[in-house]
Amino acid sequence: MNSQEKQETGRTAGARVKERPRIGWGIFILSMLVVFLLGLLAASITERRAEVATLFNNKKVEISGVEARSRVWGLNYPREYNTWKKTAEMDFSSKHLGSKPEDALEKRPDMVVLWAGYAFSRDYSAPRGHMYTIDDMRATLRVGAPMDGKGELQPGTCWVCKSPDVPRMMLEKGVAEFYKDKWSAWGAEIVNPIGCADCHDPATMNLTITRPALVEAYQSMGKNIADASPQEMRSLVCAQCHVEYYFKGDGRYLTFPWDKGFSVEAMEDYYDGIDYKDYVHAVSKAPILKAQHPDYELAMFGAHGQRNVSCADCHMPYISEGGIKYSDHQVVSPLKNIAATCQTCHRESEEVLRGYVYERQDKVLEIRNRAESELAKAHLTAGLAWNNGATQEEMAPVLKLIREAQWRWDYTVASHGGPFHAPVESVRILAHSLDKTMAAQLALQKLLFAKGVKEIVLPDISTKAKAQAVIGLKMDELRKDKAVFMQTVVPQWIKTAQEKDRL
């Protein structure tokens, strides 16, 4: 470096500013802007902390134990409570499902045959919002019309996912005692729909697990659910209910079949290992596994689940109001508010994102519909084989194929979000279902031909009513009994709950 360069380098910033005043003004303005922005940030943080502190310091009521009435929580947390009340809205429809009432058997009568011998063949409707869990539970034909000790179809276990009154009753009566009693025994106690106490600790408002089956499932896998991260908890509170489960033993103890893994094959292996079946099919005589709603398990195989996106990230997006950021507790399809859900990560337009969802759903449901139709034919053809003298030995391999095919079909169908949550895994499972169904049909055709049956003629099941008649359901009697139950028993349950201030 020569002497001139050294002299130039050694010039002070002050000298340069004197020579070019604009540099000084620029530095001054930039400094003031930085100070201003830092001030805004500090003020925002202070405001948020102040509002949060105010929420906790100015609680109107102290909540302890299991407070099943969400209206009580709403006194302290009105923002969350007001969005939770919107679960009563039935104004949303997408291409597939929504929040409006929908008779699924009316739209897809093949399912009546698939569930012959099981209560789902009587009544199966698309799910509505959380606000309707109790109303829909009482009204469904699947629980029967228990009156005067008669007409009981389900155990107390069936209430588990429907209400925050469930953990309250488990504490009062004991978990095992709650499970094994009759469904109707808890009718006047289980009265509040899914709400605050299902997921939150009242002292801290932290997410918490209130259903022992999930804790026990973790223990059976050698894990401790207390080690779950806050992000994992944003899915696990949903996994208390949106999972596959069965009622174990005479005590009908709620159990998750997770010991061998979360895949459809791992759970099937678990059930086969204990020789379990939910029911024997009324037509085909196959020992059937009825999937419940394995949304959590199937979602873990999808792109979002593998990237640790939680259920709440999409179904309970954040809302900012003043200095408060809180979750929308409406719990509805992300398609209802794409701007607050999908577009927080994806930059495409709402139209494009909605199109992505429908494209994936359409492709999965195309295979589902084919599997559904062919599986119904397999059951009816199996019934024809029995009627033409087929033996247990001849039918055993066919019934095994039907059991495996139906488990895979039902596993995908029962997970209502599966076609989007995990479309690749859903297609894989349904493809295996269809393959096993066609193998069962081929074996039955060969068997019937050997029995002298040259033409296979199956009954008309093109409507819900026709299908229910084919499997022997007397729907007029069932509906009549249900009407009496709804008019006499349910009002008494509600009256008792009101007298005890349970609602």
ABEGO torsion letter per residue (X at the ends): XBAAAAAAAABBAAAAAAABAAAAAAAAAAAAAAAAAAAAAAAAAAAAAAAAAAAAAABABBBBEBBABAAAAAAABAAAAAAAAAAABBABBBABEEABBBBAAAABAAAAAAABGBAAAABBBBBBBAAAAAAAAAABAAAEBBBGGBGBABBAAAAAAABAAAAAAAAAAEAAAAAABBAAAAAAABABBBBAAAABBAAAGBBBBABAAAAAAAAAAGBBAAABBAAAAAAAAAAAABBBBBBBEAAGBBBBBAAAEABAAAAAAAAAAAGBBABBBAAAGBBBBBBBBBAAAAAAABAAAAAGBBAAAAABBBBBBEABBBBBAAGBBAAABAAABAAAABABBAAAAAAAAAAAAAAAAAAAAAAAAAAAAAAAAAAAAAAAGBBAAAAAAAAAAAAAAAAAAAAAAABAAAAAABAAAAAAAAAAAAAAAAAAAAAAAAAAAAAGBABBBBBBAABAAAAAAAAGBBAAAAAAAAAAAAAAAAAAAAAAAAAAGAX
